[in-house]
Amino acid sequence: MIEQVKKHVKSLISTGKIAGFLGLRNDEGVVTPFLFQQPEDVDAALSLGDLDVPGAARYPMAKLAMRLLQNSQDDSIYGVLVRGCDERALNELKRWNQLGTTDRLIKVGVACPEELAKDHQCRKPFPDEFVAGEKVSPQPNDVVTEILAKDLDSRLAYWLGEFNRCIKCYGCRDICPVCFCNVCTLGDDTLVRTGDLPPENPMFHLTRAVHMAGRCIDCNLCTEACPADIPLRTLYKRVAEIIADEFGYVTGEPGEGKSPLNILGPEPGHTSAND
């Protein structure tokens, strides 16, 4: 699969269809994001992350693509490596006006193998636009059902216990592909005291959960990044279910409709501190 992707990317760069390709580079076993601009670099170092290097870190490719476009000095077109979750994130960022007014991204999609899809209980382990790989079925995720089976007091005790392990590293915020606020409420000392460790419980995480309403695309990066192993995805999945039930809105789906919580929408590349 990797050779098929390399061939496609080299062709895009060589023919001038893209100014560069935002992908992953394998540097002696260490996988990191990298902007490929020369075909020979693609051939030597392009990686598919944990698809071809077991245990390698995943990255929020959609957020990196957003920053690339925002910092670009012209209207250049770029390619970007996407999986199913990356494509959902790009769909959501577009709805929130974070990718500009023109289509400047060419997606190079890869389907995740079944083992990886099962590990992350992925709701759609392949993008609609993909170059390589074999589509596997969506994987069931019943963690929300397990929590809802508890009574209210047990649920409260469960979440307070989970949140008490938080060390306030902001990893969940920083890794999130659809967290794009220029000024973060979680870093505002007048709203959430930044010097408190552990953070005020449950204010810190409930504030973030509200911000994820109508945004979370269920990529599981937050839980994967959390050093305290807090099941944040479960919380955000429940918020997403409420939005779907109340408004019929499913995050990350293609189309022009906006999130019900984004009626007016921020200016491209900007959002307010109260968003």
C-alpha positions as CSV (number, residue, x, y, z in Angstrom):
1,M,0.0,0.0,0.0
2,I,2.8,2.4,0.8
3,E,4.3,2.1,-2.6
4,Q,1.0,2.9,-4.2
5,V,0.7,6.1,-2.1
6,K,4.3,7.1,-2.8
7,K,3.7,6.8,-6.6
8,H,0.6,8.9,-6.4
9,V,2.2,11.6,-4.3
10,K,5.3,11.8,-6.4
11,S,3.1,12.3,-9.5
12,L,1.2,15.1,-7.8
13,I,4.4,16.9,-6.9
14,S,6.2,16.3,-10.2
15,T,3.3,17.5,-12.3
16,G,2.9,20.7,-10.3
17,K,-0.6,19.8,-9.1
18,I,0.5,20.5,-5.5
19,A,3.2,22.7,-4.0
20,G,3.8,20.1,-1.3
21,F,2.4,17.1,0.5
22,L,1.7,17.0,4.2
23,G,2.3,13.5,5.3
24,L,4.4,11.5,7.7
25,R,8.1,10.9,7.6
26,N,9.9,7.9,9.0
27,D,13.2,9.0,10.3
28,E,15.0,5.8,11.6
29,G,11.8,4.5,13.2
30,V,10.6,7.9,14.5
31,V,7.4,9.0,12.7
32,T,6.7,12.7,12.5
33,P,4.6,15.1,10.3
34,F,6.6,16.5,7.3
35,L,5.9,18.7,4.3
36,F,7.3,16.8,1.3
37,Q,8.2,19.1,-1.6
38,Q,10.6,17.0,-3.6
39,P,9.7,13.7,-5.3
40,E,12.9,12.1,-4.1
41,D,12.1,12.9,-0.5
42,V,8.8,11.1,-0.9
43,D,10.5,8.0,-2.2
44,A,13.0,7.9,0.7
45,A,10.9,8.8,3.8
46,L,7.1,8.8,3.3
47,S,5.4,6.8,6.0
48,L,1.8,5.8,6.8
49,G,2.4,6.0,10.5
50,D,1.0,3.2,12.6
51,L,-0.2,1.4,9.4
52,D,3.4,0.5,8.6
53,V,5.3,1.2,11.9
54,P,3.6,-0.6,14.8
55,G,3.0,1.7,17.8
56,A,4.0,4.9,16.0
57,A,2.2,8.0,17.2
58,R,-0.8,9.3,15.3
59,Y,-1.1,13.0,14.5
60,P,-4.0,15.5,13.9
61,M,-3.4,15.8,10.2
62,A,-6.5,18.0,9.6
63,K,-5.3,20.6,12.1
64,L,-1.8,20.6,10.6
65,A,-3.3,21.1,7.2
66,M,-5.4,23.9,8.5
67,R,-2.3,25.7,9.9
68,L,-0.5,25.1,6.7
69,L,-3.2,26.9,4.7
70,Q,-3.5,29.7,7.2
71,N,0.3,30.3,7.2
72,S,0.7,30.0,3.4
73,Q,1.8,33.2,1.7
74,D,-0.2,32.5,-1.5
75,D,-3.0,30.3,-2.8
76,S,-0.9,27.2,-3.3
77,I,-2.6,23.8,-3.4
78,Y,-1.3,21.1,-1.0
79,G,-1.8,17.4,-0.7
80,V,-2.5,15.8,2.7
81,L,-2.5,12.3,3.9
82,V,-5.9,11.4,5.4
83,R,-7.6,8.4,7.0
84,G,-11.3,8.2,7.8
85,C,-11.0,10.3,10.9
86,D,-8.8,12.9,9.2
87,E,-11.4,13.3,6.5
88,R,-14.2,13.8,9.0
89,A,-12.1,16.4,10.8
90,L,-11.5,18.3,7.5
91,N,-15.2,18.2,6.8
92,E,-15.9,19.7,10.2
93,L,-13.2,22.3,9.9
94,K,-14.6,23.4,6.6
95,R,-18.1,23.8,8.2
96,W,-16.5,26.1,10.8
97,N,-14.8,28.2,8.1
98,Q,-11.3,27.2,9.1
99,L,-10.1,26.1,5.7
100,G,-10.6,29.3,3.7
101,T,-13.1,29.9,0.9
102,T,-11.3,27.9,-1.8
103,D,-10.5,24.2,-2.0
104,R,-6.8,24.1,-1.6
105,L,-6.4,20.6,-0.4
106,I,-6.1,17.4,-2.3
107,K,-6.7,14.4,-0.1
108,V,-4.6,11.3,-0.4
109,G,-6.7,8.8,1.5
110,V,-5.7,5.5,3.0
111,A,-7.9,2.9,4.5
112,C,-7.0,1.6,8.0
113,P,-6.5,-2.1,8.3
114,E,-9.0,-4.1,10.4
115,E,-6.7,-4.5,13.4
116,L,-6.2,-0.8,13.7
117,A,-9.9,-0.1,13.2
118,K,-10.8,-2.6,15.9
119,D,-8.2,-1.1,18.3
120,H,-9.8,2.3,18.0
121,Q,-13.4,1.0,17.5
122,C,-13.6,3.3,14.5
123,R,-17.0,4.3,13.2
124,K,-15.6,4.6,9.6
125,P,-12.0,3.4,9.1
126,F,-11.7,4.7,5.6
127,P,-12.1,8.1,3.8
128,D,-14.5,8.6,0.9
129,E,-11.6,9.7,-1.2
130,F,-8.8,7.1,-0.9
131,V,-5.9,6.0,-2.9
132,A,-4.8,2.8,-1.3
133,G,-5.9,0.1,1.2
134,E,-9.0,-2.1,1.6
135,K,-12.2,-0.9,3.2
136,V,-13.2,-2.7,6.4
137,S,-16.4,-2.5,8.2
138,P,-17.1,0.1,10.9
139,Q,-16.4,-1.2,14.3
140,P,-18.9,-1.3,17.2
141,N,-18.3,1.0,20.2
142,D,-20.5,0.4,23.2
143,V,-18.6,2.3,25.9
144,V,-21.4,5.0,26.2
145,T,-24.0,2.3,26.7
146,E,-21.9,0.8,29.5
147,I,-21.7,4.2,31.3
148,L,-25.4,5.0,30.8
149,A,-26.3,1.6,32.4
150,K,-25.1,3.1,35.7
151,D,-27.5,5.1,37.9
152,L,-26.8,8.9,38.2
153,D,-24.9,8.7,41.5
154,S,-22.7,5.9,40.1
155,R,-22.1,7.9,36.9
156,L,-21.1,11.0,38.9
157,A,-18.7,9.0,41.1
158,Y,-17.2,7.4,38.1
159,W,-16.5,10.6,36.2
160,L,-15.2,12.5,39.3
161,G,-12.8,9.6,39.9
162,E,-11.6,9.7,36.3
163,F,-11.2,13.5,36.3
164,N,-9.3,13.5,39.5
165,R,-6.4,11.9,37.7
166,C,-6.0,14.8,35.3
167,I,-2.6,16.6,35.5
168,K,-3.8,19.5,33.3
169,C,-1.3,18.9,30.5
170,Y,-3.7,20.2,27.9
171,G,-2.8,17.2,25.7
172,C,-6.5,16.5,24.9
173,R,-6.9,20.1,23.6
174,D,-3.6,20.2,21.7
175,I,-4.0,16.9,19.9
176,C,-7.6,17.5,18.9
177,P,-8.0,18.0,15.2
178,V,-11.1,20.2,15.5
179,C,-9.9,22.4,18.5
180,F,-9.0,25.6,16.8
181,C,-9.7,28.6,19.1
182,N,-7.2,31.3,19.0
183,V,-7.9,32.1,22.6
184,C,-8.7,29.0,24.7
185,T,-11.2,29.3,27.5
186,L,-9.4,26.5,29.4
187,G,-6.3,28.7,29.5
188,D,-8.2,31.8,30.8
189,D,-7.5,32.2,34.5
190,T,-10.7,34.1,35.1
191,L,-12.8,31.2,34.0
192,V,-10.7,28.1,34.8
193,R,-7.9,28.7,37.4
194,T,-4.8,27.8,35.5
195,G,-2.6,27.3,38.5
196,D,-4.8,24.6,40.1
197,L,-3.5,21.0,40.0
198,P,-5.5,18.9,39.7
199,P,-7.8,21.3,37.9
200,E,-11.1,22.2,39.4
201,N,-13.2,19.1,39.1
202,P,-15.4,18.7,37.0
203,M,-15.3,22.3,35.6
204,F,-12.2,21.8,33.4
205,H,-13.4,18.7,31.6
206,L,-17.1,19.7,31.4
207,T,-16.1,23.0,29.8
208,R,-14.1,21.2,27.2
209,A,-16.9,18.7,26.6
210,V,-19.3,21.6,25.9
211,H,-16.8,22.9,23.4
212,M,-16.7,19.5,21.7
213,A,-20.5,19.6,21.1
214,G,-21.1,19.7,17.4
215,R,-17.3,19.3,16.7
216,C,-15.9,16.0,18.0
217,I,-15.4,13.6,15.0
218,D,-14.6,10.5,17.2
219,C,-10.9,10.0,16.3
220,N,-9.9,8.8,19.8
221,L,-6.7,11.0,19.7
222,C,-7.6,12.7,23.0
223,T,-7.8,9.4,25.0
224,E,-4.7,8.1,23.2
225,A,-2.7,11.2,24.2
226,C,-4.0,11.4,27.8
227,P,-1.1,10.4,30.2
228,A,-3.7,9.7,32.9
229,D,-5.7,7.3,30.7
230,I,-9.0,9.3,31.2
231,P,-11.6,7.9,28.8
232,L,-12.3,11.4,27.3
233,R,-13.6,10.0,24.0
234,T,-16.5,8.3,25.9
235,L,-17.6,11.7,27.3
236,Y,-17.4,13.4,23.9
237,K,-19.2,10.5,22.2
238,R,-22.1,11.0,24.6
239,V,-22.2,14.8,23.8
240,A,-22.2,13.9,20.1
241,E,-25.1,11.5,20.6
242,I,-27.1,14.3,22.3
243,I,-26.4,16.7,19.4
244,A,-27.5,14.0,17.0
245,D,-30.7,13.2,18.9
246,E,-31.7,16.8,19.5
247,F,-30.7,18.3,16.1
248,G,-30.1,15.4,13.7
249,Y,-26.6,16.6,13.2
250,V,-23.8,14.0,12.8
251,T,-20.3,15.5,13.0
252,G,-17.7,14.9,10.3
253,E,-20.2,14.0,7.5
254,P,-19.7,15.7,4.1
255,G,-22.0,18.4,3.0
256,E,-22.6,22.1,3.3
257,G,-24.9,22.2,6.4
258,K,-23.4,23.8,9.5
259,S,-23.3,22.6,13.0
260,P,-26.4,23.7,15.0
261,L,-24.0,25.4,17.4
262,N,-22.4,27.4,14.5
263,I,-25.4,29.3,13.1
264,L,-23.4,32.4,12.3
265,G,-19.9,30.9,12.1
266,P,-16.6,32.5,12.8
267,E,-14.5,34.3,10.2
268,P,-12.1,32.1,8.3
269,G,-9.1,31.2,10.5
270,H,-10.6,32.9,13.5
271,T,-12.8,32.2,16.4
272,S,-13.6,34.2,19.5
273,A,-12.6,33.4,23.1
274,N,-16.2,32.6,23.9
275,D,-16.7,30.2,21.0
